[in-house]
């Protein structure tokens, strides 16, 4: 079973965060411009305002851009398992040739690699449908690739 799914949850606020950040950065630039028009120049209070507006503007701009450009996905194919549960989490790619065995621990899969490291796939990060499809795809592909899977068979299927 090949599984390739974009699981990014649409966030309508990301565009508003980006616009709000740009407004704050624009306000900081306007304060500097107005301060330079005064004969005394930009004073200490103006710099405090500029710093505050820049910090808030950069925060909201980065937050908006993160949601716009970052991805969330699950992929299981003949070559690898690649998971990225949300926009903030780092992606993990595990090649089938590097997998020693897969062990079901509670409601999760712990994947043991040949280099004595392991990675746990937490199914609670996903919706029920995505978690079931990911579990089925891993089990089917592990059977196809001859990877040993230790199951505890207590996990009910959600429909």
C-alpha positions in Angstrom: 0.0 0.0 0.0 1.5 3.3 -1.1 0.5 6.2 1.0 1.3 9.8 0.1 -0.9 12.4 1.8 -0.7 16.0 2.6 -2.1 16.4 6.1 -1.6 20.1 6.6 -4.5 21.6 8.4 -5.6 24.9 6.6 -4.9 27.9 8.8 -6.8 31.0 7.8 -5.0 33.1 10.3 -1.6 32.7 8.6 -2.3 35.5 6.1 -3.6 37.8 8.8 -0.5 37.1 10.9 1.7 38.0 7.9 -0.2 41.2 7.3 -0.2 42.2 10.9 3.6 41.6 11.1 4.1 43.8 8.0 1.9 46.5 9.5 4.0 46.5 12.6 7.3 46.6 10.6 5.8 49.4 8.5 4.9 51.4 11.6 8.5 51.0 12.9 9.8 52.3 9.6 7.3 55.2 9.7 8.4 56.1 13.3 12.1 56.2 12.1 11.1 58.4 9.1 9.2 60.8 11.3 12.0 60.9 13.8 14.5 61.9 11.1 12.2 64.7 10.0 12.5 66.4 13.4 15.4 68.7 13.9 16.5 66.8 17.1 16.5 63.5 15.2 15.3 60.1 16.5 15.2 60.3 20.3 15.4 57.5 22.9 11.6 57.0 23.1 11.4 56.6 19.4 14.0 53.8 19.5 12.0 52.0 22.2 8.9 52.2 20.0 10.9 51.0 17.0 12.4 48.1 18.8 9.0 47.0 20.2 7.3 47.3 16.9 10.1 45.4 15.1 10.0 42.5 17.6 6.2 42.1 17.3 6.4 42.6 13.5 9.1 40.0 13.0 7.3 37.6 15.3 4.0 37.8 13.4 5.7 37.8 10.0 7.7 34.7 10.7 4.6 33.0 12.2 2.5 33.8 9.1 5.3 32.7 6.7 5.8 29.4 8.6 2.2 28.4 8.2 2.2 29.4 4.5 5.4 27.7 3.4 5.9 24.7 5.7 4.3 21.3 5.0 2.8 18.4 7.0 2.7 15.0 5.3 2.8 11.2 5.6 4.5 9.0 3.0 5.0 5.3 2.9 6.4 3.8 -0.3 8.7 1.0 -1.5 11.8 3.0 -0.4 11.0 4.9 2.8 8.7 6.0 5.6 8.6 9.8 5.8 6.5 11.6 8.4 6.0 15.2 9.3 2.9 15.5 11.6 2.7 19.3 11.6 4.3 22.5 10.5 6.6 22.9 13.5 7.9 19.4 13.9 11.0 18.3 12.1 10.5 15.7 9.4 11.8 12.2 9.8 12.7 9.8 6.9 13.5 6.2 7.5 14.6 4.0 4.7 13.3 0.4 4.7 16.8 -0.9 4.1 17.8 0.6 7.5 15.0 -0.9 9.5 15.8 -3.8 11.8 12.4 -4.4 13.3 9.2 -2.5 14.2 7.6 -2.9 17.6 4.2 -1.8 18.7 4.4 0.0 22.0 1.0 0.9 23.3 -0.6 2.9 20.5 2.6 3.8 18.8 5.2 2.1 16.5 8.8 2.1 17.6 11.1 1.6 14.6 14.5 0.1 15.5 17.2 0.9 12.9 20.3 -1.1 12.0 22.6 1.6 13.6 21.0 0.8 17.1 18.9 4.0 17.1 15.1 4.1 17.2 12.3 6.4 16.1 8.8 6.3 17.6 5.8 7.2 15.4 3.2 8.7 17.7 -0.2 8.0 16.1 -1.9 10.5 18.5 -0.4 13.3 16.4 -2.7 12.3 13.5 -6.4 12.2 12.9 -8.0 8.7 13.3 -8.2 8.2 9.6 -4.6 9.3 8.9 -3.4 7.2 11.8 -5.2 4.1 10.6 -4.0 4.5 7.0 -0.4 5.1 8.2 -0.5 2.0 10.4 -2.0 -0.1 7.7 0.5 1.1 5.1 3.5 0.5 7.4 2.2 -3.0 8.3 1.6 -3.9 4.7 4.9 -2.6 3.4 6.8 -4.2 6.3 5.2 -7.6 5.4 6.2 -7.0 1.8 9.8 -6.0 2.7 10.2 -8.9 5.2 10.6 -6.6 8.2 9.7 -8.2 11.5 6.8 -6.5 13.3 6.1 -7.3 17.0 2.4 -6.5 17.6 0.5 -6.5 20.8 -2.9 -6.7 18.9 -4.8 -4.5 21.4 -5.4 -1.6 19.1 -9.0 -1.2 17.9 -9.6 0.2 14.4 -11.4 3.4 14.2 -13.8 3.9 11.3 
